Amino acid sequence: DDPIQFMAFCFDWKNFMSAGLGYKSQLPCHMDASNNGLQLLGILMRDEISCHATNVSPTNYPQDIYQIVADKTIEFLKQDNNDYADDWIKFGITRSAVKRPCMTQAYGSTPYACRKYISDWYDDECKNKSEIPFNDTNKFQATNYLSRKVWDAIHAVVGKPQDAMAWLQDTAVRLAEADKPFYWVSPSGFPCYQHYTKWANKAIKTKIGDKVMRVRFRDDTDILSKRRQFNGSSPNFIHSIDSAILHKTVNLCGERFGMNSFAMVHDSYGCHTTKCDAMASVIREVFVDVFTPDLMQQLKDSVEERDGVDLAPLPTKGTFEVSNIIKSEYIFA
């Protein structure tokens, strides 16, 4: 599904077949996180259930959170006496059905977006099926029904991460009500400043030939938008943590192993195969270093001290031991 990457492999394989043993490949080998956003929220909350489902906890074999959520969705469907439920079970609920809703949970996804993802998945699946249970007259109702079951299944599997998101959103709103931006410093020392303002609708009249046209656009005001601050709080805070982990991983790989060749894309870390073991050990060490402090407590203390705004009590955390990440084989794999 990545033809350019596959072509790069083809060229590399050709060169190897020509040169034989001793050929040095320049292709990067990548280690990917298992649903990175939910991983980070789960560790923030010390949540045993979501840390297990996203491979943060040490396990003997890799966990598949998408399949776990798909199985939970099927369980909910079987419990519901509804014609749509029976039709969906016959149609088949696969891990691909719930993948996008799961992936976007940590970044402020909504029930509306979940229904859109389910609808898109259904359209793709129908291309390969001879029997289609829902058509234009009932497709919206059917996908809307399934999206609610998927939404409930996600919350059942990753409940405490939802609590962390809700607290971050509430914090952003309280600051906006006090006319203060949301400010914090990432674990790598990078200052993060969230300041989304309200939009004002404006229009300009212009003339093209003999025709007078009105061009409409939105312009920022100086007033903080509670809605935009709310929506941006969780994804921005989580992205600041995952970027800090990347920063610290690259720096430590360079300092300790002299590495200077990286292929990094968000939560996919790439290096030469001869350096994979070194990078893998550094990733886990950095995770422990970043999350040993209580980042949410630090955020609460700094905001209240600096901005003088009383924040809600932090949600109750679980008992996951951060130091166990060192022994996790599949957190990045």
Secondary structure as the mmCIF struct_conf table of DSSP 4:
data_model
#
loop_
_struct_conf.conf_type_id
_struct_conf.id
_struct_conf.beg_label_comp_id
_struct_conf.beg_label_asym_id
_struct_conf.beg_label_seq_id
_struct_conf.end_label_comp_id
_struct_conf.end_label_asym_id
_struct_conf.end_label_seq_id
HELX_RH_AL_P HELX_RH_AL_P1 PRO A 3 ALA A 19
TURN_TY1_P TURN_TY1_P1 LEU A 21 GLY A 22
STRN STRN1 CYS A 29 ASP A 32
STRN STRN2 ALA A 33 ALA A 33
BEND BEND1 SER A 34 ASN A 35
HELX_RH_AL_P HELX_RH_AL_P2 ASN A 36 LEU A 44
TURN_TY1_P TURN_TY1_P2 MET A 45 ARG A 46
HELX_RH_AL_P HELX_RH_AL_P3 GLU A 48 ALA A 53
TURN_TY1_P TURN_TY1_P3 THR A 54 ASN A 55
BEND BEND2 SER A 57 SER A 57
BEND BEND3 ASN A 60 TYR A 61
HELX_RH_AL_P HELX_RH_AL_P4 ILE A 65 GLN A 79
BEND BEND4 ASP A 80 ASP A 80
HELX_RH_AL_P HELX_RH_AL_P5 ASP A 83 PHE A 91
HELX_RH_AL_P HELX_RH_AL_P6 ARG A 95 MET A 103
TURN_TY1_P TURN_TY1_P4 THR A 104 THR A 104
HELX_RH_3T_P HELX_RH_3T_P1 GLN A 105 TYR A 107
TURN_TY1_P TURN_TY1_P5 GLY A 108 GLY A 108
HELX_RH_AL_P HELX_RH_AL_P7 PRO A 111 CYS A 126
TURN_TY1_P TURN_TY1_P6 LYS A 127 ASN A 128
BEND BEND5 SER A 130 SER A 130
BEND BEND6 PRO A 133 PRO A 133
TURN_TY1_P TURN_TY1_P7 ASP A 136 ASN A 138
HELX_RH_AL_P HELX_RH_AL_P8 LYS A 139 VAL A 157
BEND BEND7 VAL A 158 VAL A 158
HELX_RH_AL_P HELX_RH_AL_P9 GLY A 159 GLU A 177
TURN_TY1_P TURN_TY1_P8 ALA A 178 ASP A 179
STRN STRN3 PHE A 182 VAL A 185
TURN_TY1_P TURN_TY1_P9 PRO A 187 SER A 188
BEND BEND8 GLY A 189 GLY A 189
STRN STRN4 PRO A 191 GLN A 194
STRN STRN5 THR A 197 ILE A 208
TURN_TY1_P TURN_TY1_P10 GLY A 209 ASP A 210
STRN STRN6 LYS A 211 LEU A 224
HELX_RH_AL_P HELX_RH_AL_P10 LYS A 226 PHE A 257
STRN STRN7 ALA A 263 VAL A 265
TURN_TY1_P TURN_TY1_P11 HIS A 266 ASP A 267
STRN STRN8 SER A 268 CYS A 271
HELX_RH_3T_P HELX_RH_3T_P2 THR A 273 LYS A 275
HELX_RH_AL_P HELX_RH_AL_P11 CYS A 276 PHE A 291
BEND BEND9 THR A 292 PRO A 293
HELX_RH_AL_P HELX_RH_AL_P12 LEU A 295 ASP A 307
HELX_LH_PP_P HELX_LH_PP_P1 ASP A 310 LYS A 317
HELX_RH_3T_P HELX_RH_3T_P3 VAL A 322 LYS A 327
BEND BEND10 GLU A 329 ILE A 331
STRN STRN9 PHE A 332 PHE A 332
#
